[in-house]
Amino acid sequence: MAITFLQSLSGELSFQITEDNLRIRSDQLRARLHLYPVMISSQVLLAPLFVWMFWEHAEHAHLLLWLTLFYAIQTADILQWWRHHEQISTIQECKRWSRICNLLTSLTALMWGSIAILFFPQEMAYQALMICLVLGLVAGAVTLNPVYPPSMYLYVLGVTLPLLVRLIMEGNQIHGLLAGMLTLFLFVLLSAGRELSRTFWQSLWQRYVNDLLIEQLTEQKAIAETANRDKSRFLASASHDLRQPLQALVLFSESLQEITTEKEPRHLAEQIGRSVGALVDMFDELLDISKFDAGVVRAVKRSFNVQTVLDRLHTEFMPLALAKGLELIVPACNLVGYSDPHLLERILRNLISNAIRYTDMGHVQVGCKRTSQSGEAMLQFAVEDTGIGIRASSLPHIFEEYYQVDNQHRDRLQGLGLGLAIVRRMETLLGCKVSVASKIALGSVFSFSIPQGDPQQLEQPLAPSQNRHDLGGITVALVEDDQDIRQMAAQLMRQWGCTVYEGELPHEVLQPMALAGVRPDIMLCDYRLPQGVTAIDSIRLLHELWNNQIPTVVLTGDTAPQTLQAIEASGALLLNKPIAPARLRSMVYFALHQGKSPDTSPPNQPVSRDDAAIAPP
């Protein structure tokens, strides 16, 4: 045990400083230097107290000489600390401070140890007083110095060993017993100091490990955030670049279907239209996710007629259900709900779409019934199917982005796997929770609840019917840099009876109109234009020229959150590319008549505006 202790003592006295332990060693030295004022002040006060107590029992000259040398050492200690106490960052600085601390601590300890040799009194009472002084000094050293083990060991041994030698030199039984007790005390004290030193070392090491982990986590988080930003920029850029030709393809496809009368070419045109429609649906899903993540979608809750929502969904999905030989059951419901009807309809639309997609025989039923939660009247919506069901292991993942059940080959007709991820974002906005129960080969039930509404607060229908989208006689400023899209859109709007002024930059369209004294009724503008110009610049020029709020519809395929937020802040309506002609016509009508007709929905938010404008008749 003694050999192990001495080996440990030797290792701690060496205080090796390397690149691997530099951070911990510098913290140990920093802690030691932080205690310098307390240690030095205690030494400076005790020294004259000792001289005063032993003034009558030793030579005055010797005491004064001892006190002078002691203060000289303390002064050197203070000067070193004052000049260099912040220089403990490099290996060289730490090694220099370690040598200085060891030297000055050894000198101070030997000065205290020398009192047992130079001033050892004959009276037992003063001997006991000297022993108590020594014990107090070493006990204080162990309390303050475990942060830097070499100082602790050098000080304790330097102070006590001369006293131990002096007691042994007395050569009698009493002093021998005192020497034995002092040896035992010294061993116990050093063992306690060693444990304190280990505890401090371990705390520093643990803090160092924690800091290292935090640095690694911070670095990895920064890398992940950078990768996510790069991904978002790539998707936004790719989405914008791909939507431009896709927009032209949509317009050309629909025009082709309208002018083709022969059976075979028309069938081919319809197939092209379906394929283009699948692409449009995928891009719309990506854009929906971007809208929610950008925070530009807000729920606008109000009382609404549930039957109106169910009727639209029944009309929309009945052809899809019949095409698969399924029965779509939508029981009549005369209840009134309180929520954002547009977002709620989107939730139901996604759930019904999934139910039809994963059901090959049987039925899909959409229902609504009264229920209550904590005494509050609620309406529970449920979408039930007799489809393939969902495995229990898959249930926790179905609301994750891009997760699809049984679509390992990524069939494009099954979308991107974002439908339920979008549902999860919408339910958060509405304050409801979609729950699911499913059994393999028997089917699934998705359900959620909203508060019951007040029939007295019902509003008028949410959207104008298609046959009232009369745009004859309006003047449109069309700013679009893609020539194919611009020409097709202008041609369509002229067929609707509009007067269209077109160009690829806002000043090419708006300034000639202003000079000719022509005021546009509405501006349609792509977001990204040549020469770094954006739709925001176009809106600014529009307001400068006419000094009023002419409605603007921004056309974009950009999914970047900053873009969506900028469009929302401008007050413009958002229409996402690719755009079907019917959707464009509906949005233009809506932008011109919002707030002017009792049967148009107020533009409260981008998603609600968009949905209200293109709602089926």
Steps between C-alpha positions, in 0.01 A plus 500: 500500500781740594686418174185566295447827683860610434471408130179699473667786688792497257269507198298790635812698592633465143184670363560408134359753250430383144276597210250233611456635853582868441144613549464326837849601620437863413170486691684356803757779490227757442316376810826515699571856388142599577569407867827696516358810676344288778811288556748786494292724726469222759878441491571873533274528806625185677871585471499812726261320737754221539782753564291673763414173680864384512656843557596415860628151414742560214767745388335816373750542219438145382122550503524829307738345247261206455206739455695707245591196291142374524356829373759511220380161377134607524577822312665304219198271498258792473701668221510180295128454543421862413708503181426159354181356656314504165778329303398136534375410154792320334709204613803726552303748712351222712841338554650836600222564750534147636871554565438841661223363723712207610801719576315772693281246683812304603671815628192606699462149644868485601471838670216365713679170552814680616324635810512149654879496455581864575241595763394176667411607859583313820160551661249227412222756475679689223602174335132408490423846360759451225361155417148645479627776268662240271191279500281798414727600213506153341126449552431828321738402221317172441169686493615764249764322292349171372425688176878490438650188664874593480445811715300299752761227542802735499340733754379227738828310494711815516317625810461175695820304434732744687265490801490120482882488496517741793261292711702187433822683589361576847551130574241447773180302518259795490660654194525158337125451555436847354718410199299182446169684524628768260606229251156338515333840462725577204410171327125547555517862389690420180258214421204736540674762286570238234130405486400866477751546219360196315145630541600838359683332211198284420268801507730683258525193278122455498450866416759470224323193358165679521641809329650279231166328447323836485754623245452186291121525526512870412725424205278216381191718552660775293588248229145362503350850487732593213404182317134571563535856369687370197228242446231766531682729256547212257136395524384858462724555199415163347130553565508843336701383200287189448168677544573743217497238220233304688276808495536525125435125471175534701373781277599323179350171621164654583494691172583179314213316669258780409586512130546125441185324379625175352483200731861377503671840524251608767569183702872573476443862606299381801781264601745788477263706714482232768878468515537875523234504771698246704809722476297805603364314804854408612621858470194625685575267790856633522371856490242431770776373731705812423205728581447344841873496583530865395225592747288685244191285561268605780167357603199731475227334700130566456168320504429311176251256354647148510273379220649755259848359558381138471313575177812640336706201610232257377490669159881501476567139601197315366655452150821363656307258719282379210809450283630249757160338551466640852196640676556852639258550790447855626191515724310828520601726788320820604745591774702819537870485589745760630841490334681617188283332235772518234764325711246251631396419143867450411537251785196307385615515138837346585341230716240410236764494227709256703197287583407461131862440401546211744153342459441252215154376592219598734435859597633827636273683743531861612287602795442760767315461830446682827715409797632672812835548670518625858144624475563697177285429194721364223470361148695188413604443139600151390631351176452123496613257231505125437848508355825316562547638851820615666739285699541592866874552444425758229243705693756716686658600167209572268500873582869532414610674182549275194388190691272272299349166596570224246652728237858383499530557125380862532205476262450858379123451501519469879654844538797597714377384839434854625122486538491398866801720580293792373206378709722504809595863436139604441370328812751700702357823358143390568570374850367151432662157495456241227490149643514175306382146561582229250499124447678315223264395217201660678564870452574821687315782673646851527309736729526841664273743684428873482271725709137531398416832333222754542234488225433871556858580393495318166655681204403488133647232269876499479553540123328629191377247252689448177229645276533835679874536427430774244822687422379691198620859472775490765853626435785272604869583541689174445868490604659162416851429375424161344383579150299178447311542827445872439360446151273213603369685807440818299319303230278329760406825671422669169266210427331581833443857383795665676727772364855383572821705510797265524877505544788335684582792734264728696621828347446356150132447583396756760676814380360484144154444651541806722617715207199386296267580788397136543443382857523123558222330692739226616865403463619143450873471568757223518708522818849458352570724204815586302768741630429404863153656493223335702125529529554720807673757276210476254244564777702801619505650149127429460420698815735785403330545164137480612528567872232249597456135586456332164464128569803287414531125450857366526575193291791291627645155514741603777462307825760690707354619835645849449318531167166389643537736795589793271192439286277483806648823639435681170126437528487323164314179427708191430441263210738209465636377173409296307160664462200348327295751291189451714702565811652816352157630398355427842786675677479812281125521566553454870774766518276751322190432711635417845304693762260637235259208469310313768595167349877542498721405790718771660874455429619412845803283419685360200366146525145609574504748213633242263253233601206739501586621154524157342229320691289290265151629424 
